[in-house]
Amino acid sequence: MNFLRPVTRNSRAVSLIASQVRTMSGGIGSGAGKGGGAGGAIREAGGAFGEQAAAREDQYFHNKQVEQMKKLKEDLTDEISFHEEQIKRHQDAIKRHQQRVDSMEKQ
């Protein structure tokens, strides 16, 4: 019975997106970030390799965020469809009950 499925919240996807906001000290690839770690030898050394590593990392997180937003949109669309079906079922039930009340009043 699909109409009994629990309503899911997408807070997990939202928190994943929010957790991916990063801040860095200095310019891109200029060395270690503010996270307490060194960020790896290449990132720490800076230069062209550090910039390239930072660009790859930024692209990875951008792609991950796009993927999460797509999944969130699909989940919300499914949830909207589910609620629209529920509304229709409730409206049908209201109509049935109203017809029963009307038939009782006629007697």
C-alpha positions as CSV (number, residue, x, y, z in Angstrom):
1,M,0.0,0.0,0.0
2,N,1.9,3.0,-1.3
3,F,-0.3,5.5,0.4
4,L,1.0,4.3,3.8
5,R,4.6,4.9,3.1
6,P,6.3,7.2,5.6
7,V,7.0,10.8,4.7
8,T,10.8,11.2,4.3
9,R,12.6,14.4,5.1
10,N,15.5,15.4,3.0
11,S,17.4,17.0,5.8
12,R,20.3,14.5,5.3
13,A,20.9,15.8,1.7
14,V,20.6,19.4,2.9
15,S,23.1,18.9,5.7
16,L,25.5,17.2,3.3
17,I,25.3,20.2,1.0
18,A,25.8,22.6,3.8
19,S,28.8,20.7,5.2
20,Q,30.6,21.1,1.9
21,V,31.0,24.8,2.2
22,R,34.8,25.3,2.7
23,T,37.0,28.2,3.4
24,M,40.7,28.5,2.6
25,S,43.3,30.8,3.8
26,G,45.2,32.7,1.1
27,G,44.6,32.0,-2.6
28,I,43.7,28.8,-4.3
29,G,46.5,26.3,-3.9
30,S,48.6,28.7,-1.8
31,G,49.1,26.2,1.0
32,A,47.3,24.6,3.9
33,G,43.7,25.6,4.7
34,K,42.1,26.5,8.0
35,G,40.9,23.0,8.7
36,G,43.9,22.2,11.0
37,G,45.4,19.7,8.5
38,A,48.2,20.4,6.1
39,G,46.1,19.5,3.1
40,G,48.8,17.3,1.6
41,A,52.4,18.0,0.5
42,I,51.4,19.3,-2.9
43,R,48.8,21.7,-1.6
44,E,51.1,22.8,1.2
45,A,53.9,23.6,-1.3
46,G,51.6,25.8,-3.3
47,G,52.5,26.7,-6.9
48,A,51.0,25.3,-10.1
49,F,50.6,21.8,-8.7
50,G,48.8,23.2,-5.6
51,E,46.5,25.3,-7.8
52,Q,45.8,22.3,-10.0
53,A,45.0,20.1,-7.0
54,A,42.7,22.9,-5.6
55,A,40.9,23.2,-8.9
56,R,40.4,19.4,-9.0
57,E,39.1,19.5,-5.5
58,D,36.8,22.4,-6.2
59,Q,35.4,20.6,-9.3
60,Y,34.9,17.4,-7.3
61,F,32.8,19.2,-4.6
62,H,30.9,21.2,-7.3
63,N,30.0,17.9,-9.1
64,K,29.0,16.3,-5.8
65,Q,26.8,19.3,-4.9
66,V,25.1,19.2,-8.4
67,E,24.5,15.5,-7.9
68,Q,23.0,16.0,-4.4
69,M,20.8,18.8,-5.6
70,K,19.5,16.6,-8.4
71,K,18.7,13.8,-5.9
72,L,17.1,16.3,-3.5
73,K,14.9,17.6,-6.4
74,E,13.9,14.1,-7.4
75,D,13.0,13.2,-3.8
76,L,10.9,16.4,-3.3
77,T,9.1,15.7,-6.6
78,D,8.3,12.2,-5.4
79,E,7.1,13.5,-2.1
80,I,4.9,16.1,-3.9
81,S,3.3,13.4,-6.0
82,F,2.7,11.3,-3.0
83,H,0.9,14.1,-1.2
84,E,-1.1,15.0,-4.3
85,E,-2.3,11.4,-4.4
86,Q,-3.2,11.6,-0.7
87,I,-5.2,14.8,-1.2
88,K,-7.2,13.0,-4.0
89,R,-7.9,10.0,-1.7
90,H,-9.0,12.3,1.1
91,Q,-11.2,14.3,-1.3
92,D,-12.8,11.1,-2.5
93,A,-13.4,9.9,1.1
94,I,-14.9,13.3,2.0
95,K,-17.3,13.0,-1.0
96,R,-18.3,9.4,0.0
97,H,-19.0,10.4,3.6
98,Q,-20.9,13.5,2.5
99,Q,-23.1,11.3,0.2
100,R,-23.7,8.9,3.2
101,V,-24.8,11.9,5.3
102,D,-27.0,13.2,2.6
103,S,-28.7,9.8,2.1
104,M,-29.3,9.6,5.9
105,E,-30.9,13.0,5.9
106,K,-33.3,11.9,3.2
107,Q,-34.6,9.0,5.2
